[in-house]
Amino acid sequence: MSTVTPHRPARGSAPAGGQRPQPGAARLAPVPVQPRAWSLRLPAGWPLSALFVLYPLWWALGVSSFVFVIFAVPMLVQLRRRGPVLVPPGFGLWLVLLLWVLLSALMLDLTAPNTLPASGDGRYIGWGIRLANYLAMTVVMLYVLNLRERELPQRRVVRLFGFMAVVVVIGGYLGSLFPTFSFVAPLHFVLPHSIASQPFVASLMQVEFAQVQQVLAGEASSPRPSAPFEYTNSWGENTAILLIWLLVGWVVLGRPVRRLLGIAIALAAVFPIIYSLNRGLWIGLGISAVYVAIRLALRGRMAVLGGLALAVGLIGILVIATPLGRTFDERLQNGHSDDIRTTLSEGAIAAANHSPVLGYGGNRALIGSNRSIAIGKSDDCKQCGNRELGSNGQLWALLVGQGYVGAFCYSAFFLYCLWRFRHDHSAIGIAGSLVVILMLFFQFTYGALEATLAYGLTSVALLARNDRLRRAVAPAPPRSTVGGLRARIEAAGDR
């Protein structure tokens, strides 16, 4: 408890209340106002803003695969200066996963069943990149969680997500309308030839708007947007996640002009979403609509639920009444990758059964193909066989790389977060929980390193921050009963 003494005016200064000074009182000359010194100090949260706002630049430069690792360094420096670091619920599971990624390096020289023998330094480089990305995304999550609301408001993070959603929609149109456009990243001309000629680095230096694949029957090629990411599957899963935050930050929490703009962008996204031929994205959006409808119905928000149903109906009519409907139907009838995915999934389970604890440290090249062990890559068929176990989804990559332990820790962490924040019925709470659900769903079909994992873990940080803010403004429990006393003790312990 502190006491406050009344303020006394200094001798010779004017008394409070607008009273005139007494005759003969000394007058002090006015103190000149010093101009505010210019400072090079960057505002709090600048690394996160640089990641989101400048992401198209990082992609065009060819460094998007490493930019999270780069900006994790200043984030980590800021965290060290802040003292004790808060962690999200279930963080122990995530730490075990990080430890398992580290320990799995011991298995890199072993050969998984039905795979080609490990050779060369590529397996060590791949393991190092995966470990660096896991660590960097962890730092991003802790950074967002530990910044104070006045330093990094919740709405600013949500709007950064919304800005990135706009970038992704624009990238979808670029990939759909200019599928063959590509250019060499400027970084290629700066790197030494020994580094730039490496296959992994060379693929990053070739910046493309889309991936051209043979998907639909009767068509030689099907352009599928990927900008501003390397793969079209990454574009699909990130689009589903970012559109959720766009609707929250721009439509639900935005002012009228921003709200109308958000609705227009969401509707404009329908064309590249259908044109991407991405069934996983379509299913993810369906899951999102059903989940939001259930949450709104449980809260009795029938008017909002009716608006959601109307929007979904209008989008359905738009798809059916345009050529997009035929594209949608043809893609559902052509599952060109189903056999390949089944073969890779079975191979990942077989690898995990042979090394259930630590896995093999990373992906492995399958002998042959889904048709025969004799059909592999050759000079006449560069695309034949030898596909990588673990390339068809995050779950399968963890089974091959870190065994059942790694796969369990990854899924258990997101499941625990989903359970822990199930009572958060705010817009951020529903959106964050939905992103966690999509992370659990997409792990069966898509990888989740780099941007996708960063978006998922940042959503977990937003959920934890929102929970902390809700507890801080929650009314105090009654003090007149023993039960009230127990409730106050539990509330104090939670904080």
C-alpha positions as MATLAB code, in Angstrom:
seq = 'MSTVTPHRPARGSAPAGGQRPQPGAARLAPVPVQPRAWSLRLPAGWPLSALFVLYPLWWALGVSSFVFVIFAVPMLVQLRRRGPVLVPPGFGLWLVLLLWVLLSALMLDLTAPNTLPASGDGRYIGWGIRLANYLAMTVVMLYVLNLRERELPQRRVVRLFGFMAVVVVIGGYLGSLFPTFSFVAPLHFVLPHSIASQPFVASLMQVEFAQVQQVLAGEASSPRPSAPFEYTNSWGENTAILLIWLLVGWVVLGRPVRRLLGIAIALAAVFPIIYSLNRGLWIGLGISAVYVAIRLALRGRMAVLGGLALAVGLIGILVIATPLGRTFDERLQNGHSDDIRTTLSEGAIAAANHSPVLGYGGNRALIGSNRSIAIGKSDDCKQCGNRELGSNGQLWALLVGQGYVGAFCYSAFFLYCLWRFRHDHSAIGIAGSLVVILMLFFQFTYGALEATLAYGLTSVALLARNDRLRRAVAPAPPRSTVGGLRARIEAAGDR';
ca = [
       0.000    0.000    0.000;
       1.334    3.427   -0.898;
       0.307    6.902    0.157;
      -0.084    9.867   -2.157;
       0.801   13.368   -0.996;
      -0.852   16.450   -2.515;
       1.228   18.257   -5.094;
       2.742   21.565   -3.974;
       3.654   24.187   -6.505;
       7.300   25.172   -6.571;
       8.303   28.505   -5.112;
       7.705   31.234   -7.627;
       5.409   29.192   -9.820;
       1.752   29.882  -10.378;
      -0.572   28.198   -7.850;
      -3.095   25.658   -9.059;
      -6.657   26.641   -9.798;
      -5.821   29.536  -12.066;
      -5.159   31.975   -9.154;
      -2.974   34.975   -9.848;
       0.442   35.101   -8.156;
       0.805   37.454   -5.213;
       2.488   40.811   -5.850;
       6.221   40.641   -5.367;
       6.402   36.920   -6.044;
       9.402   35.817   -8.067;
       8.738   34.923  -11.675;
      10.561   32.053  -13.339;
      11.471   32.164  -17.000;
       9.614   29.559  -19.113;
      11.572   26.395  -19.627;
      12.363   25.912  -23.314;
      10.907   22.756  -24.831;
      13.676   20.454  -26.002;
      13.074   18.827  -29.393;
      12.587   15.117  -29.227;
      15.782   13.306  -30.120;
      15.621   11.118  -33.199;
      16.267    7.466  -32.448;
      17.256    4.494  -34.562;
      15.487    2.150  -32.167;
      12.973   -0.042  -33.972;
       9.456   -0.451  -32.540;
       8.523   -3.544  -30.578;
       7.370   -6.385  -32.769;
       9.302   -5.229  -35.830;
      10.678   -8.720  -36.696;
       7.146  -10.108  -36.953;
       6.001   -7.180  -39.102;
       9.028   -7.625  -41.365;
       8.186  -11.315  -41.765;
       4.620  -10.651  -42.865;
       4.723   -7.331  -44.693;
       7.928   -8.048  -46.609;
       7.262  -11.729  -47.283;
       6.620  -11.151  -51.038;
      10.071   -9.551  -51.211;
      11.727  -12.475  -49.419;
       9.991  -14.854  -51.827;
      11.099  -12.901  -54.885;
      14.675  -12.834  -53.563;
      14.622  -16.619  -53.107;
      15.146  -16.599  -49.324;
      11.602  -17.378  -48.145;
      12.708  -20.838  -46.937;
      15.220  -19.254  -44.549;
      13.590  -15.965  -43.599;
      11.946  -17.367  -40.451;
      15.302  -18.652  -39.241;
      16.877  -15.262  -39.957;
      14.273  -13.205  -38.085;
      14.171  -15.686  -35.204;
      17.601  -14.335  -34.190;
      16.443  -10.788  -33.240;
      13.310  -12.290  -31.700;
      15.460  -14.526  -29.507;
      17.648  -11.558  -28.511;
      14.566   -9.603  -27.419;
      13.236  -12.580  -25.468;
      16.518  -12.963  -23.574;
      16.355   -9.325  -22.489;
      12.820   -9.685  -21.124;
      13.655  -12.116  -18.342;
      11.343  -15.085  -17.614;
       9.657  -16.405  -20.744;
       6.019  -17.502  -20.759;
       5.222  -20.728  -22.594;
       1.908  -22.018  -23.988;
       0.035  -24.973  -22.478;
       1.453  -28.334  -23.473;
       4.865  -26.847  -24.223;
       6.546  -29.866  -22.630;
       5.223  -32.030  -25.489;
       6.681  -29.601  -27.997;
      10.058  -29.657  -26.232;
      10.118  -33.447  -26.462;
       9.487  -33.133  -30.218;
      12.414  -30.710  -30.565;
      14.615  -33.073  -28.581;
      13.574  -35.988  -30.813;
      14.400  -34.037  -33.983;
      17.852  -33.447  -32.493;
      18.417  -37.048  -31.396;
      17.177  -38.488  -34.672;
      20.444  -37.343  -36.267;
      21.909  -40.543  -34.829;
      19.819  -42.527  -37.336;
      20.743  -40.661  -40.529;
      23.205  -43.315  -41.726;
      20.709  -46.178  -41.397;
      18.609  -47.424  -44.297;
      14.857  -47.704  -43.901;
      13.076  -50.780  -45.364;
      12.405  -50.667  -49.119;
      14.355  -47.411  -49.537;
      17.582  -46.484  -51.257;
      20.714  -46.473  -49.063;
      21.513  -43.087  -47.543;
      24.482  -41.435  -49.236;
      26.080  -38.027  -49.614;
      25.825  -34.980  -47.370;
      22.276  -34.125  -48.430;
      20.723  -36.045  -45.551;
      22.716  -34.013  -43.006;
      21.852  -30.738  -44.722;
      18.165  -31.676  -44.802;
      18.193  -32.635  -41.132;
      19.896  -29.351  -40.233;
      17.323  -27.314  -42.163;
      14.440  -29.144  -40.469;
      15.930  -28.637  -37.007;
      16.594  -24.947  -37.687;
      13.003  -24.464  -38.877;
      11.501  -26.204  -35.858;
      13.599  -24.055  -33.523;
      12.818  -20.861  -35.442;
       9.044  -21.472  -35.425;
       9.234  -22.156  -31.687;
      10.938  -18.800  -31.167;
       8.235  -17.074  -33.246;
       5.519  -18.620  -31.066;
       7.219  -17.593  -27.812;
       7.924  -14.119  -29.175;
       4.272  -13.422  -30.007;
       3.161  -14.895  -26.683;
       5.515  -12.812  -24.532;
       5.099   -9.362  -26.068;
       2.722   -7.189  -24.078;
      -0.551   -5.996  -25.515;
       0.670   -2.391  -25.733;
       3.778   -3.575  -27.596;
       2.048   -5.924  -30.002;
      -1.760   -5.717  -29.877;
      -3.755   -8.793  -30.748;
      -5.492   -6.981  -33.567;
      -2.182   -6.043  -35.159;
      -1.161   -9.699  -35.357;
      -4.560  -10.645  -36.784;
      -4.339   -7.886  -39.379;
      -0.854   -9.021  -40.360;
      -2.444  -12.396  -41.043;
      -5.095  -10.596  -43.103;
      -2.454   -8.753  -45.107;
      -0.737  -12.046  -45.885;
      -4.112  -13.459  -47.000;
      -4.374  -10.638  -49.534;
      -0.881  -11.497  -50.792;
      -1.855  -15.155  -51.154;
      -5.027  -14.323  -53.107;
      -3.034  -12.073  -55.444;
      -0.497  -14.873  -55.825;
      -3.342  -17.236  -56.688;
      -4.461  -14.989  -59.536;
      -0.901  -14.603  -60.806;
      -0.455  -18.368  -60.820;
      -3.800  -18.946  -62.505;
      -3.415  -16.302  -65.220;
       0.343  -16.532  -65.821;
       1.195  -20.145  -64.936;
       4.378  -20.388  -67.011;
       5.946  -17.150  -65.786;
       9.142  -17.591  -63.789;
      12.393  -15.773  -63.096;
      15.727  -16.378  -61.451;
      16.002  -14.856  -57.983;
      18.554  -12.013  -57.717;
      20.313  -13.892  -54.930;
      21.412  -16.496  -57.487;
      23.858  -14.026  -59.033;
      25.409  -13.227  -55.652;
      25.957  -16.746  -54.343;
      29.153  -18.627  -55.156;
      28.727  -21.104  -58.002;
      29.498  -24.058  -55.706;
      26.461  -23.157  -53.584;
      24.121  -21.912  -56.316;
      24.612  -25.118  -58.308;
      23.353  -27.332  -55.492;
      19.967  -28.872  -56.514;
      18.146  -27.667  -53.371;
      19.472  -24.103  -53.682;
      18.850  -24.055  -57.440;
      15.202  -24.969  -56.905;
      14.803  -22.063  -54.484;
      16.410  -19.629  -56.923;
      13.863  -20.494  -59.641;
      10.853  -18.380  -58.606;
       7.573  -19.480  -60.232;
       3.952  -18.344  -60.068;
       2.539  -21.874  -60.397;
       3.315  -25.553  -60.651;
       2.225  -27.089  -63.964;
       1.143  -30.700  -63.436;
      -0.950  -33.296  -65.232;
      -4.025  -33.649  -63.032;
      -7.233  -33.642  -65.112;
      -7.931  -36.415  -67.597;
      -7.647  -35.309  -71.203;
      -5.456  -32.306  -70.400;
      -1.727  -32.371  -70.982;
      -1.074  -29.995  -68.103;
      -2.919  -28.240  -65.306;
      -1.448  -25.000  -63.928;
      -1.841  -24.783  -60.156;
      -0.995  -21.513  -58.344;
       1.808  -21.571  -55.776;
       2.943  -17.938  -55.328;
       4.228  -16.721  -52.911;
       5.276  -20.207  -51.820;
       7.346  -22.885  -53.468;
       4.648  -25.566  -53.828;
       0.983  -25.476  -54.755;
       0.099  -27.617  -51.733;
       1.703  -24.993  -49.489;
      -0.413  -22.348  -51.196;
      -3.533  -24.413  -50.496;
      -3.054  -25.038  -46.784;
      -1.823  -21.504  -46.108;
      -4.779  -20.049  -47.986;
      -7.208  -21.922  -45.725;
      -5.441  -20.694  -42.571;
      -4.953  -17.093  -43.671;
      -8.517  -16.619  -44.945;
      -9.771  -17.481  -41.444;
      -7.755  -14.654  -39.923;
      -8.709  -12.313  -42.782;
     -12.392  -12.783  -41.976;
     -11.745  -12.228  -38.257;
      -9.470   -9.202  -38.532;
     -11.114   -7.450  -41.459;
     -14.764   -8.552  -41.348;
     -15.575   -9.377  -37.724;
     -13.283   -6.872  -35.976;
     -12.871   -4.348  -38.795;
     -14.604   -1.045  -39.492;
     -17.190   -0.746  -42.302;
     -14.739    0.011  -45.120;
     -12.314   -2.712  -44.084;
     -15.237   -5.099  -43.561;
     -16.496   -4.630  -47.122;
     -12.962   -4.989  -48.452;
     -12.489   -8.228  -46.506;
     -15.712   -9.698  -47.903;
     -14.683   -8.726  -51.437;
     -11.257  -10.361  -51.043;
     -12.792  -13.551  -49.641;
     -15.176  -13.769  -52.604;
     -12.370  -13.019  -55.049;
     -10.419  -15.951  -53.588;
     -13.008  -18.413  -54.954;
     -11.522  -18.379  -58.462;
      -7.909  -19.347  -57.579;
      -9.172  -21.761  -54.909;
     -11.138  -23.763  -57.487;
      -8.493  -23.314  -60.170;
      -5.808  -24.721  -57.854;
      -7.438  -28.195  -58.077;
      -6.510  -28.562  -54.420;
      -8.893  -31.088  -52.852;
      -7.266  -30.750  -49.439;
      -7.950  -27.020  -49.485;
     -11.576  -27.623  -50.454;
     -12.071  -30.121  -47.642;
     -10.338  -27.770  -45.197;
     -12.706  -24.941  -46.087;
     -15.637  -27.315  -45.643;
     -14.363  -28.277  -42.192;
     -14.013  -24.581  -41.358;
     -17.598  -23.784  -42.352;
     -19.016  -26.712  -40.356;
     -16.928  -25.932  -37.262;
     -17.881  -22.245  -37.219;
     -21.548  -23.160  -37.720;
     -21.440  -25.545  -34.743;
     -19.739  -22.981  -32.501;
     -22.261  -20.289  -33.467;
     -25.215  -22.623  -32.962;
     -23.993  -23.628  -29.497;
     -23.806  -19.943  -28.546;
     -27.247  -19.175  -29.964;
     -25.891  -16.802  -32.620;
     -28.590  -17.724  -35.096;
     -28.484  -14.442  -37.034;
     -24.759  -14.777  -37.692;
     -25.268  -18.457  -38.505;
     -27.902  -17.499  -41.064;
     -25.488  -15.030  -42.658;
     -22.838  -17.741  -42.858;
     -25.272  -20.154  -44.505;
     -26.269  -17.455  -47.010;
     -22.624  -16.744  -47.881;
     -21.865  -20.445  -48.401;
     -24.954  -20.795  -50.581;
     -23.996  -17.818  -52.742;
     -20.492  -19.185  -53.223;
     -21.962  -22.565  -54.207;
     -24.227  -20.929  -56.775;
     -21.265  -18.935  -58.098;
     -19.244  -22.096  -58.593;
     -22.061  -24.082  -60.215;
     -23.163  -21.272  -62.535;
     -19.664  -20.688  -63.934;
     -17.036  -22.864  -65.662;
     -15.504  -23.324  -62.212;
     -18.186  -25.922  -61.533;
     -16.932  -28.178  -64.335;
     -13.346  -27.823  -63.086;
     -14.483  -28.702  -59.579;
     -16.343  -31.809  -60.764;
     -13.503  -33.038  -62.985;
     -10.980  -32.726  -60.171;
     -13.144  -34.785  -57.821;
     -13.300  -37.523  -60.455;
      -9.551  -37.548  -61.095;
      -7.564  -38.665  -58.066;
      -4.277  -38.938  -59.937;
      -2.173  -38.891  -56.753;
      -4.239  -41.295  -54.646;
      -2.170  -44.397  -55.456;
       1.085  -42.544  -54.857;
      -0.102  -41.206  -51.501;
      -1.249  -44.652  -50.408;
       2.118  -46.179  -51.294;
       4.027  -43.442  -49.454;
       1.806  -43.689  -46.381;
       2.268  -47.448  -46.179;
       6.019  -47.001  -46.577;
       6.103  -44.425  -43.763;
       4.274  -46.801  -41.416;
       6.678  -49.614  -42.337;
       9.650  -47.340  -41.597;
       8.161  -46.330  -38.246;
       7.575  -49.977  -37.350;
      11.263  -50.732  -37.953;
      12.455  -47.689  -35.978;
       9.545  -46.694  -33.721;
      11.471  -44.550  -31.209;
      13.818  -42.273  -33.154;
      12.836  -42.883  -36.772;
      15.484  -42.313  -39.431;
      16.169  -38.582  -38.999;
      14.520  -37.531  -42.266;
      12.815  -38.571  -45.484;
      13.977  -41.582  -47.483;
      13.785  -42.285  -51.228;
      11.512  -45.232  -51.995;
      12.841  -48.043  -54.189;
      10.906  -48.122  -57.474;
       7.427  -46.593  -57.524;
       3.830  -47.292  -56.553;
       3.579  -49.633  -59.583;
       6.722  -51.745  -59.249;
      10.055  -51.773  -57.468;
      11.640  -51.941  -60.934;
      10.218  -48.598  -62.060;
      12.538  -45.899  -60.811;
      14.200  -42.757  -62.065;
      16.214  -43.059  -65.264;
      17.635  -40.881  -67.993;
      14.529  -41.536  -70.061;
      12.075  -40.846  -67.202;
      13.211  -38.256  -64.694;
       9.836  -38.250  -62.926;
       9.515  -41.998  -62.496;
       9.592  -43.537  -59.031;
      11.977  -43.043  -56.127;
       9.573  -40.698  -54.407;
      10.409  -39.627  -50.884;
       8.781  -41.279  -47.895;
       7.439  -38.447  -45.768;
       6.752  -36.074  -48.653;
       2.985  -36.624  -48.598;
       2.219  -35.009  -45.235;
       3.624  -33.807  -41.935;
       2.434  -36.888  -40.058;
       4.205  -39.236  -42.453;
       7.365  -37.120  -42.381;
       7.417  -37.369  -38.592;
       6.830  -41.127  -38.669;
       9.810  -41.594  -40.974;
      12.016  -38.960  -39.384;
      11.234  -39.191  -35.654;
       9.195  -42.379  -35.286;
       5.997  -42.772  -33.340;
       7.286  -40.602  -30.498;
       7.765  -37.552  -32.708;
       4.425  -38.019  -34.468;
       2.646  -38.410  -31.122;
       4.202  -35.285  -29.581;
       3.306  -33.140  -32.606;
      -0.352  -34.205  -32.648;
      -0.686  -34.263  -28.856;
       0.558  -30.684  -28.562;
      -2.101  -29.311  -30.910;
      -4.810  -31.551  -29.428;
      -4.010  -30.337  -25.917;
      -4.119  -26.695  -27.055;
      -7.488  -27.338  -28.688;
      -8.827  -28.825  -25.450;
      -7.239  -26.171  -23.238;
      -8.864  -23.225  -25.064;
     -12.204  -24.862  -25.846;
     -14.100  -22.355  -23.653;
     -12.840  -19.296  -25.550;
     -15.886  -18.221  -27.548;
     -14.448  -14.934  -28.790;
     -13.695  -14.364  -32.465;
      -9.978  -14.889  -31.868;
     -10.697  -17.970  -29.765;
     -12.861  -19.616  -32.431;
     -10.450  -18.702  -35.246;
      -7.384  -19.906  -33.338;
      -9.047  -23.207  -32.449;
     -10.083  -23.670  -36.072;
      -6.498  -23.146  -37.245;
      -5.375  -25.817  -34.758;
      -7.980  -28.200  -36.208;
      -6.713  -27.504  -39.723;
      -3.133  -28.139  -38.612;
      -4.255  -31.546  -37.357;
      -6.157  -32.249  -40.594;
      -3.499  -31.053  -43.038;
      -0.819  -33.198  -41.395;
      -2.299  -36.188  -43.270;
      -1.906  -34.560  -46.696;
       0.597  -31.675  -46.595;
       3.907  -30.792  -44.984;
       3.893  -28.110  -42.317;
       7.376  -26.681  -42.049;
       8.313  -23.055  -42.765;
       5.354  -20.671  -43.201;
       2.548  -23.125  -42.372;
       4.062  -24.164  -39.055;
       4.781  -20.507  -38.238;
       1.127  -19.607  -38.845;
      -0.077  -22.547  -36.761;
       2.189  -21.822  -33.787;
       1.442  -18.086  -33.972;
      -2.252  -18.978  -33.757;
      -1.488  -20.995  -30.610;
       0.291  -17.935  -29.187;
      -2.765  -15.777  -29.965;
      -4.994  -18.286  -28.178;
      -2.755  -18.236  -25.099;
      -2.571  -14.427  -25.100;
      -6.322  -14.143  -25.497;
      -6.837  -16.539  -22.596;
      -4.503  -14.484  -20.422;
      -6.301  -11.249  -21.315;
      -9.712  -12.777  -20.592;
      -8.553  -13.949  -17.176;
      -7.129  -10.520  -16.378;
     -10.487   -8.789  -16.973;
     -12.656  -11.564  -15.485;
     -14.795  -10.404  -12.509;
     -13.565  -11.400   -9.072;
     -15.418  -14.372   -7.517;
     -17.657  -13.745   -4.471;
     -15.893  -13.487   -1.128;
     -18.697  -14.469    1.213;
     -18.466  -18.243    0.920;
     -15.876  -20.956    1.260;
     -16.483  -21.843   -2.377;
     -15.774  -18.267   -3.350;
     -12.503  -18.368   -1.441;
     -11.523  -21.584   -3.196;
     -12.395  -20.017   -6.575;
     -10.185  -16.992   -5.817;
      -7.298  -19.277   -4.905;
      -7.679  -21.258   -8.131;
      -7.943  -18.074  -10.195;
      -4.778  -16.707   -8.600;
      -2.972  -19.945   -9.347;
      -4.029  -19.845  -13.011;
      -2.655  -16.333  -13.439;
];
